[in-house]
Amino acid sequence: MEGVKGVLLLSFNGDIIFKEFSAPLTQEPENKDWSHFIDSLNGIRETDLIFEKSRLYVRKAKVGYLLILMGSFVSAAMVRLNCDIALPALKPFKGSKGLKRLFKK
């Protein structure tokens, strides 16, 4: 999708299952302890965090949490629709299947 900057799929333990970003990162996500972030979500189904110049959409999946980094003006409805389509294809230990659809134009 236009405006999606990256996708990160984290297990419920905070381990990275899948990652893909449209531009190089200043810090690799593997260098972070994601377990505290996962704990803070406290089982929520979805949330949309809005920052000054970007947004972070978080969606619970069967295998963990899907984090989508996007620009401020990306359609939240389209992101939700793409998640509704891609998430059922995710199976435990096969986290990357279906996620590339989020980057198709």
Protein Blocks (a to p, Z undefined) as FASTA:
>chain_A
ZZiabdcdddfkopafbdcdfbdcfbdfklpcfklmmmmnnopabdcdddfkbccddddd
fklccdddddfklcfklmmmmmmmmmmmpcghilmgojlmmmpZZ
